[in-house]
Amino acid sequence: MHVILPPSNTLFRIHHIDLTQFRNYSSSSFDFTERIITICGSNGIGKTNLLDAIYYLSFTKSYFSKTDAISIEKGETGFRIAGVFTHNNTSKEVSVVLRESGKKELSVDHEPIGRFSDHIGSIPILFVAPDDIKLITGTSEERRNFLDTLISQWDHDYLINLIKYNKTMQERNRFLKSISSPSYDIELLDSFDEQLCRYGTFIVEKRISFTHEIFPMIENVFSFLSDQQENPQLTYIQSTKVDSYLEQLKNSREKDIILQRTSIGVHKDDIEIEMNELPFKQIASQGQKKSMLFAMKLAAFELLKKHKGFDPVLLLDDIFEKLDEYRLKKLLEWVCVQHNGQVFMTDTHPERMNKLIEDISLPFQSVKL
């Protein structure tokens, strides 16, 4: 890939991306020349796919799908994404390739990366999409993923413990499903429980420490965005206690054998959001729910910046249809004026987006699809 880079600096930027057989892109390239980039076009033309390609280069997977095959252009058998980034006066090229065999390959500066987990966090990114409202209204899994994805971008030990925990839990669940009589390998189950306890204790302690840091920030950003007097409260809910984790796992064995799955542990924890001592998702208005969503995302942005030492890339997909004018102006003030990270925003109406960006008097690049 041959790209002429602008003068380098200590900021983190993506300057170029190539897409081959990715979603609806047969072969396309994009240069990004400004800090603020607007991406405009009609529905279905590929705006979200372009943001997802940037996300792929950070996490080696799609933001929207657990299956890589869905990201292959129709009629083809694989895809390639490559991007050029700069940070601290150094440029690097990152590529993700999905082969016809289904094998996925990651390279940095043309050198293959064997363990994808080693790459996570090197390109800090925060994505905000319309369906993210599930973070407020959906299941506990959505909120755990929010915590895990965020912490993993700066704490490699956390990511490794999380990977080991999930693998052990899957093995324990397979073993539970195989039990067909009162006599079974107790020592094997003991081994699974001890591993779950070790990894799970590390994870929950990190999460609790992290939530003590982020929860006050979420409440502050919510107040900034909503201009309301309501004060939501967030609480981390544990399904196990650290000092009796192993004992609780053993006490749940009989139940787990019946259910054929592990019923307690950090994979069952949640973030409880309340307002006026009532469940937030039940009593909050649509505007308040959107304010809470962005408060959680922007607080996450702040923490990524704090732990990484620079502003992450922010991907905002189709937010202009979802927010009223007051919240939208507050959001743009926060992400574009108060911070110096690179921002990508999509919309179906270029005139509307360009007018909003022009109002904050900052240079921007408009990409039309």
C-alpha positions as CSV (number, residue, x, y, z in Angstrom):
1,M,0.0,0.0,0.0
2,H,1.5,3.4,-1.0
3,V,0.1,6.3,0.8
4,I,1.3,9.9,1.2
5,L,1.0,10.7,4.9
6,P,0.4,14.2,6.3
7,P,2.9,15.5,8.8
8,S,3.1,13.1,11.7
9,N,2.4,14.1,15.3
10,T,1.7,12.5,18.6
11,L,-2.0,12.1,17.9
12,F,-3.5,8.8,16.8
13,R,-5.0,8.8,13.3
14,I,-6.1,6.4,10.6
15,H,-5.1,7.9,7.2
16,H,-6.1,5.2,4.7
17,I,-8.1,2.0,4.3
18,D,-8.3,-0.6,1.5
19,L,-11.3,-2.9,1.2
20,T,-11.4,-6.0,-1.0
21,Q,-14.5,-8.2,-1.2
22,F,-15.7,-6.8,2.1
23,R,-19.5,-6.6,2.4
24,N,-20.6,-4.5,-0.5
25,Y,-17.1,-3.3,-1.4
26,S,-15.5,-5.2,-4.3
27,S,-12.4,-3.1,-4.3
28,S,-12.4,0.4,-2.7
29,S,-9.8,2.7,-1.1
30,F,-10.4,5.8,1.1
31,D,-8.0,8.5,2.3
32,F,-8.8,10.3,5.5
33,T,-7.2,13.8,5.6
34,E,-9.0,15.5,8.6
35,R,-9.7,14.7,12.2
36,I,-13.4,14.9,11.7
37,I,-14.8,12.8,8.8
38,T,-18.4,12.7,7.7
39,I,-19.6,9.8,5.6
40,C,-22.8,10.4,3.7
41,G,-25.0,8.4,1.4
42,S,-28.3,6.7,1.1
43,N,-29.3,3.7,3.2
44,G,-27.7,0.4,2.1
45,I,-24.8,2.0,0.3
46,G,-22.1,0.9,2.7
47,K,-21.6,3.7,5.3
48,T,-21.9,1.3,8.3
49,N,-19.7,-1.3,6.5
50,L,-16.9,1.3,6.2
51,L,-17.0,1.9,9.9
52,D,-17.1,-1.8,10.6
53,A,-14.0,-2.3,8.5
54,I,-12.1,0.2,10.7
55,Y,-13.4,-1.7,13.7
56,Y,-12.1,-4.9,12.2
57,L,-8.6,-3.6,12.1
58,S,-8.7,-3.0,15.9
59,F,-10.5,-6.1,17.1
60,T,-10.0,-8.5,14.2
61,K,-13.8,-9.1,14.1
62,S,-17.0,-7.3,13.2
63,Y,-18.8,-5.0,15.6
64,F,-22.1,-6.4,14.5
65,S,-21.6,-10.1,13.7
66,K,-20.0,-13.1,15.4
67,T,-19.5,-14.8,12.1
68,D,-16.8,-13.6,9.7
69,A,-18.4,-15.2,6.7
70,I,-21.2,-12.7,6.8
71,S,-18.6,-10.0,6.0
72,I,-17.6,-11.6,2.7
73,E,-18.9,-9.9,-0.5
74,K,-21.8,-12.0,-2.0
75,G,-20.4,-14.6,-4.4
76,E,-16.8,-14.4,-3.1
77,T,-14.9,-16.6,-0.8
78,G,-12.9,-14.3,1.4
79,F,-12.0,-10.6,2.1
80,R,-9.1,-8.3,2.9
81,I,-9.0,-5.1,4.9
82,A,-5.9,-3.0,5.3
83,G,-5.3,0.4,6.9
84,V,-2.5,2.8,7.6
85,F,-2.3,4.5,11.1
86,T,0.1,6.9,12.7
87,H,0.9,7.4,16.4
88,N,3.9,9.1,18.0
89,N,5.4,10.0,14.7
90,T,5.3,6.4,13.6
91,S,3.2,4.9,10.9
92,K,2.0,1.2,10.7
93,E,0.0,-0.9,8.3
94,V,-2.5,-3.4,9.7
95,S,-4.3,-5.9,7.6
96,V,-7.0,-8.6,8.3
97,V,-7.5,-11.3,5.7
98,L,-10.2,-14.1,5.7
99,R,-9.1,-16.9,3.4
100,E,-11.4,-19.2,1.4
101,S,-10.6,-22.0,4.0
102,G,-12.1,-19.8,6.7
103,K,-8.7,-19.1,8.2
104,K,-8.3,-15.5,9.4
105,E,-4.9,-13.8,9.3
106,L,-3.7,-10.6,11.0
107,S,-0.5,-8.8,10.0
108,V,1.1,-5.6,11.3
109,D,3.7,-4.0,8.9
110,H,3.5,-7.2,6.9
111,E,4.5,-9.4,9.8
112,P,2.0,-12.0,10.8
113,I,0.6,-11.8,14.3
114,G,0.0,-15.3,15.8
115,R,-2.1,-14.4,18.8
116,F,-4.8,-11.9,17.9
117,S,-5.1,-11.0,21.7
118,D,-1.6,-9.4,21.5
119,H,-3.0,-6.9,19.0
120,I,-6.1,-5.9,21.0
121,G,-5.7,-2.4,22.4
122,S,-3.1,-1.2,19.9
123,I,-5.8,0.6,17.9
124,P,-8.2,1.9,20.6
125,I,-11.7,2.4,19.1
126,L,-15.1,3.2,20.5
127,F,-18.2,2.5,18.3
128,V,-21.6,3.9,18.8
129,A,-24.4,2.4,16.7
130,P,-28.3,2.6,16.8
131,D,-28.7,-0.9,18.2
132,D,-26.5,0.0,21.1
133,I,-29.5,1.1,23.0
134,K,-29.6,-2.6,24.0
135,L,-26.9,-1.6,26.4
136,I,-29.6,0.0,28.4
137,T,-32.7,-2.0,27.6
138,G,-31.2,-5.5,26.8
139,T,-29.8,-8.4,28.7
140,S,-26.9,-8.5,31.1
141,E,-24.7,-9.9,28.4
142,E,-24.7,-6.5,26.6
143,R,-23.5,-4.7,29.7
144,R,-20.8,-7.3,30.5
145,N,-19.5,-7.1,26.9
146,F,-19.3,-3.3,27.3
147,L,-17.1,-3.8,30.4
148,D,-15.0,-6.5,28.8
149,T,-14.4,-4.8,25.5
150,L,-13.3,-1.6,27.2
151,I,-11.0,-3.0,29.9
152,S,-9.4,-5.4,27.4
153,Q,-8.1,-2.5,25.3
154,W,-5.6,-1.5,28.0
155,D,-5.3,-4.4,30.4
156,H,-3.8,-7.4,28.5
157,D,-3.9,-9.6,31.7
158,Y,-7.7,-9.0,31.9
159,L,-8.2,-10.1,28.3
160,I,-6.1,-13.3,28.8
161,N,-8.0,-14.2,32.0
162,L,-11.3,-13.6,30.2
163,I,-10.3,-15.8,27.3
164,K,-9.2,-18.6,29.7
165,Y,-12.4,-18.2,31.8
166,N,-14.7,-18.5,28.8
167,K,-12.8,-21.5,27.5
168,T,-12.9,-23.3,30.9
169,M,-16.6,-22.5,31.3
170,Q,-17.3,-24.0,27.8
171,E,-15.4,-27.2,28.8
172,R,-17.2,-27.4,32.1
173,N,-20.6,-27.0,30.4
174,R,-19.7,-29.8,27.9
175,F,-18.8,-32.0,30.8
176,L,-22.0,-31.2,32.6
177,K,-24.0,-32.2,29.5
178,S,-22.1,-35.5,29.4
179,I,-23.1,-36.6,32.9
180,S,-25.7,-39.4,32.6
181,S,-25.4,-41.1,36.0
182,P,-24.9,-40.3,39.7
183,S,-21.2,-41.4,39.4
184,Y,-19.0,-39.0,37.5
185,D,-15.4,-37.7,37.5
186,I,-15.5,-35.4,40.6
187,E,-11.8,-34.6,40.3
188,L,-12.3,-33.2,36.8
189,L,-15.2,-31.0,38.0
190,D,-13.0,-29.9,40.9
191,S,-10.3,-28.9,38.4
192,F,-12.8,-26.9,36.3
193,D,-14.2,-25.1,39.4
194,E,-10.7,-24.2,40.7
195,Q,-9.8,-22.7,37.3
196,L,-13.1,-20.8,37.1
197,C,-12.5,-19.5,40.6
198,R,-9.0,-18.3,39.8
199,Y,-9.8,-16.6,36.5
200,G,-13.2,-15.4,37.7
201,T,-11.8,-13.8,40.9
202,F,-9.3,-11.8,38.8
203,I,-12.0,-10.7,36.4
204,V,-14.5,-9.6,39.1
205,E,-11.9,-7.7,41.1
206,K,-10.8,-5.8,38.0
207,R,-14.4,-5.1,37.0
208,I,-15.3,-3.8,40.5
209,S,-12.3,-1.5,40.5
210,F,-13.1,-0.3,37.0
211,T,-16.8,0.4,37.8
212,H,-15.7,2.5,40.8
213,E,-13.9,4.6,38.3
214,I,-16.4,4.8,35.4
215,F,-19.8,5.0,37.2
216,P,-19.3,8.6,38.5
217,M,-18.1,9.6,35.1
218,I,-21.2,8.2,33.4
219,E,-23.4,10.1,35.8
220,N,-21.5,13.3,35.1
221,V,-21.7,12.9,31.3
222,F,-25.4,12.0,31.6
223,S,-26.0,15.3,33.4
224,F,-24.1,17.2,30.7
225,L,-26.0,15.7,27.9
226,S,-29.5,15.7,29.3
227,D,-29.6,19.0,31.2
228,Q,-31.9,17.2,33.6
229,Q,-32.0,17.1,37.4
230,E,-32.5,13.4,37.5
231,N,-29.5,11.5,39.0
232,P,-29.3,7.8,37.8
233,Q,-27.4,5.4,39.9
234,L,-25.3,2.5,38.6
235,T,-24.3,-0.6,40.6
236,Y,-22.3,-3.6,39.7
237,I,-24.2,-6.8,40.6
238,Q,-22.2,-9.9,41.4
239,S,-23.6,-13.4,41.1
240,T,-20.7,-14.6,43.4
241,K,-18.7,-13.2,46.2
242,V,-14.9,-13.2,45.8
243,D,-14.2,-14.6,49.3
244,S,-16.5,-17.6,48.7
245,Y,-16.3,-18.1,44.9
246,L,-15.1,-21.7,44.9
247,E,-17.5,-22.7,47.7
248,Q,-20.5,-21.2,45.8
249,L,-19.4,-23.1,42.6
250,K,-19.4,-26.4,44.5
251,N,-22.7,-25.6,46.1
252,S,-24.3,-25.0,42.7
253,R,-23.1,-28.4,41.2
254,E,-26.4,-30.3,41.7
255,K,-28.3,-27.4,40.1
256,D,-25.7,-27.1,37.3
257,I,-25.9,-30.8,36.5
258,I,-29.7,-30.5,36.1
259,L,-29.4,-27.4,34.0
260,Q,-26.4,-28.8,32.1
261,R,-24.7,-25.4,32.3
262,T,-22.7,-23.2,34.8
263,S,-25.3,-21.1,36.6
264,I,-23.1,-18.7,38.6
265,G,-19.9,-16.8,37.9
266,V,-18.7,-13.6,36.3
267,H,-20.6,-14.6,33.1
268,K,-23.8,-13.8,35.0
269,D,-22.9,-10.5,36.5
270,D,-24.7,-7.3,35.5
271,I,-24.8,-3.5,35.7
272,E,-27.9,-2.3,37.4
273,I,-29.1,1.2,36.4
274,E,-31.7,2.9,38.6
275,M,-33.4,6.3,38.8
276,N,-35.4,7.4,41.8
277,E,-34.8,3.9,43.2
278,L,-36.7,2.3,40.2
279,P,-35.3,0.4,37.2
280,F,-34.0,3.0,34.7
281,K,-35.1,1.1,31.6
282,Q,-38.7,0.9,32.8
283,I,-39.2,4.6,33.8
284,A,-36.8,6.6,31.7
285,S,-38.0,8.4,28.6
286,Q,-36.6,7.7,25.2
287,G,-34.5,10.8,25.4
288,Q,-33.1,9.8,28.8
289,K,-32.3,6.3,27.6
290,K,-30.3,7.8,24.6
291,S,-28.6,10.2,27.0
292,M,-27.6,7.2,29.2
293,L,-26.3,5.3,26.2
294,F,-24.1,8.2,25.1
295,A,-23.0,8.8,28.7
296,M,-21.8,5.3,29.0
297,K,-20.0,5.4,25.7
298,L,-18.4,8.8,26.3
299,A,-17.3,7.9,29.8
300,A,-15.7,4.9,28.2
301,F,-14.0,7.2,25.7
302,E,-12.6,9.2,28.6
303,L,-11.2,6.1,30.3
304,L,-9.6,4.8,27.1
305,K,-7.9,8.2,26.7
306,K,-6.8,8.1,30.4
307,H,-5.3,4.6,30.2
308,K,-3.9,4.8,26.7
309,G,-2.5,8.3,27.0
310,F,-4.2,9.6,23.8
311,D,-7.7,10.0,22.4
312,P,-9.1,6.8,20.7
313,V,-10.9,6.8,17.4
314,L,-14.6,7.4,17.7
315,L,-17.1,5.8,15.2
316,L,-20.6,7.3,15.3
317,D,-23.1,5.5,13.1
318,D,-26.4,7.1,12.2
319,I,-26.8,9.1,15.4
320,F,-28.4,12.1,13.7
321,E,-31.7,10.3,13.3
322,K,-31.7,9.2,16.9
323,L,-31.1,12.4,18.9
324,D,-33.1,15.7,19.4
325,E,-31.3,18.9,18.4
326,Y,-30.3,19.8,22.0
327,R,-28.6,16.5,22.7
328,L,-27.0,16.4,19.3
329,K,-25.4,19.8,19.7
330,K,-24.2,18.7,23.2
331,L,-22.8,15.5,21.8
332,L,-20.9,17.3,18.9
333,E,-19.5,19.8,21.4
334,W,-18.2,17.0,23.5
335,V,-16.7,14.8,20.8
336,C,-15.5,17.5,18.4
337,V,-14.6,20.5,20.5
338,Q,-13.7,19.2,23.9
339,H,-11.6,16.3,22.6
340,N,-9.0,15.8,19.9
341,G,-9.6,12.3,18.8
342,Q,-10.4,11.3,15.2
343,V,-14.2,11.1,14.7
344,F,-16.1,9.3,11.9
345,M,-19.8,10.1,11.6
346,T,-22.4,8.7,9.1
347,D,-25.6,10.2,8.0
348,T,-28.1,9.9,5.1
349,H,-28.4,13.7,4.8
350,P,-25.1,15.5,3.9
351,E,-26.6,19.0,4.1
352,R,-27.8,18.4,7.7
353,M,-24.5,16.9,8.8
354,N,-22.4,19.5,7.1
355,K,-24.4,22.3,8.7
356,L,-24.0,20.9,12.1
357,I,-20.3,20.5,11.7
358,E,-19.9,24.0,10.2
359,D,-21.6,25.4,13.2
360,I,-18.8,24.3,15.5
361,S,-16.3,25.9,13.1
362,L,-13.8,23.1,12.7
363,P,-12.3,21.7,9.5
364,F,-13.8,18.4,8.4
365,Q,-13.7,16.0,5.4
366,S,-16.9,14.9,3.7
367,V,-16.8,11.4,2.2
368,K,-19.7,10.8,-0.2
369,L,-20.7,7.2,-1.0
